Amino acid sequence: MPDKVKETVNKLDINEKSALVQGTDFMFTNSVERLGIPKVRMSDGPHGLRLQKEGGDNGVSGSEPATAFPAGCCTASGWNSENLYKMGKAIGEECAYYGVNVLLGPAVNVKRNPLCGRNFEYFSEDPLLAGELASAQIDGVQSEGVGVALKHFALNNSENYRFMGDSICDMRAMREIYLKPFEIAVKKSKPATVMCAYNKINGVYCSENKWLLTELLRDEWGFDGLVMTDWGATHDRTEGLKAGLDLEMPGDTPYCRKTVAKGVKEGVISKEVIDTACGNVVSLAYKTQLKKRAEADFSSHDRLCAEIAEDCAVLLKNDGILPLSGDKKLCILGELFAKPRYQGSGSSMITPFKLTSPENAFNSAGADFEYSAGYRENTVEVDETLISEAVALAKKYGEALVFAGQTDLTESEGADREGMKLPANQLALIDSLLKENIKIAVVLFGGSPVELPFADSVSAILNMYLAGQNVGTAVYNLLYGISTPCGKLAETWAEKYEDIPFGEQFGKTVNEVYKESVFVGYRYFCTAGKKVRYPFGFGLSYTSFEYSDMEIFERGGSYTISCTVKNTGKMKGAEIVQLYVRPPAGVFRPERELKGFDKIYLGAGESGRVNISVPKSSLGLWDVKKGGFVTVGGEYGFLLCSDCETVKLAKTVEISGEAFINPYPDRVNEVYKNLSFEEVTDELFREMSGLTVPPLPPDKPVTLETQFRLLQGTFFGKIIYRAVTCMAEKQLKKAKKLPDGIEKDNMIKGAVFLKRILDSNCLIGMSMSAGKRMPYNLAVGIMHLCNGRIFKALKAIIFK
Ligand code: BGC
């Protein structure tokens, strides 16, 4: 701890200390004016500011206008750290304009399953790609003197049970996959803070997990910033402090404040523990004090949005219909043309400074088109009248540009998606068009992969993901070939959800068992040789590329792999060269893993060399017996690929390794090597991981951690549930009365999100995030009431 901070901490009294380690007004830390300790203002995050208007909690829709940059699903597809750096810097500038000291992001959790409701905010199923991009965003934001909160640490890979779920995962998968992006970002970019996740890891809540927050994060990775909770993730404040959790957010919980003060007085919380936590808060407050900017360049940020979106768009299919020729009148269908989905729903929802829909962009460019909605984006119900109108219009042209995608109804924070299908009304529209032999080019929006049953029958698919507030300009430029799609998928697009390993168990109970271990995403599909719709790393261009002259040099414990790439087409474009490494045979392991990548921009006919550097240490696997990464000796394949399945150039390298004894029983190794996942019972999982899957908690009696929607199983619980969730219904009714526009849309999204959050939360989570509005004793009282213990309930409520 720096001397200045130490001196300040020594002057704090017990009340000041217990105030400092908790937040206030939803997005602030407490100040101590007497000692000149300023407050720290925070704001979501991650891809722009959701700055609450008058301080306090105004719900997700009540935020100041800011630039809604493309979301993580989109920026990841650019495989371009520079985009993230520029975006981070621009967000940092907006933070300085609004006086925000800490941005709550980036969110770097690995996409384990395509249904995770929050995948739209996360970068990738690959830890290296996720870690590198997060790192660039952190560098960008922090270059403006603003801190970040790297989140959600860790294993928050599903939403349904995020508030009380247990992520049960073997150490190897954790080290090689789930913790890796955090490790990369922490070591490379020193985020000012880390936000711990709501969930448990192997039975221990992240917010009180000493191994996670201290032994790993600080002692092993060298993190020296502040650790805060996710909003309401506190369970036992004393255990949290002892585990290395500095700041409780959003705070204002009298119960925690008293617990800390009492714990310190009675010695349950040592002076060292409380002083370290306070020191970390004080350091953060000193380090992130900014000079407020008089202005932020919102117009250039708007342009940056389109630039990034164009660089990240993924062309999934094209029979030559794209780019469109400018002299043809177009038939455009699908309401997402007029009301595009450009960001996700939940805590990251931004009030955009400006919004340019594709319709706006086509109109301002003077494009000649006729439009018919075909479906409404705010429902999944099939509307035959809208479909007939759209088909009739399309028949006049024989071809149509169809806008489709997921909407806020099918995808948001707080709940996992129910399936991988597009909304039924959109599928019905596309089916009807295909039946009439209409030639279709599809523009897709959404935060995660969807099944594309029509992929073989349409002429083109341009996937925009969630491309930010200037989505319209980007779509226009890409469709007309003013720019070329330059992105590649940062996640696998499976043909159907049934192909996802252990997909049927995902998000179903509080026990989220990571039975597939390290076989996540393409690591599973490539090893199993299973067909997918579009593989990880895949993306077409309006031009074509040729690879040649692969070379590998070894120097100073690192390999440099290079090759020449030539643009053999007629347009300028970019190629993302991916290096996968195939390890020697032995212990179960993915057949290939991404170890590096490089993106090269080339004009028509131009060539250039790409260089990818791979430290030898990164080729290791986690040795569970030794407790460290080990590079196994043997023959490694170095594969230069255009996607994870398409090898362009390859060489083998003999690497002398370290001693390694396969730690797994033969049967475990065989089952996992053959990916015979039907044989992975709880018992085999235990043999592989050393972890026993705990029994599921009963629904009754109700505890502080029972999911809120389950309270309806009791008489009083049902009344309480209705009383609380009617808040969301009221908000929805109010929103529907508003005139059409961003405010109405955002308020509707906010209400839907609120309902999801309430349903999936629990009494303690609500109490810890609602401050004085739902004090702890009230949560305890409600619990007793649900269990029919009227006197106990009254006692808890009245005597606090
Ligand atoms: C989310 C965080 C977010 C926080 C504050 C939580 O519910 O999980 O990502 O930063 O709320 O809005």
Boltz pocket constraint, residues with backbone or C-beta under 6 A from the ligand:
constraints:
  - pocket:
      binder: B
      contacts: [[A, 44], [A, 45], [A, 104], [A, 151], [A, 230], [A, 231], [A, 347]]
      max_distance: 6.0
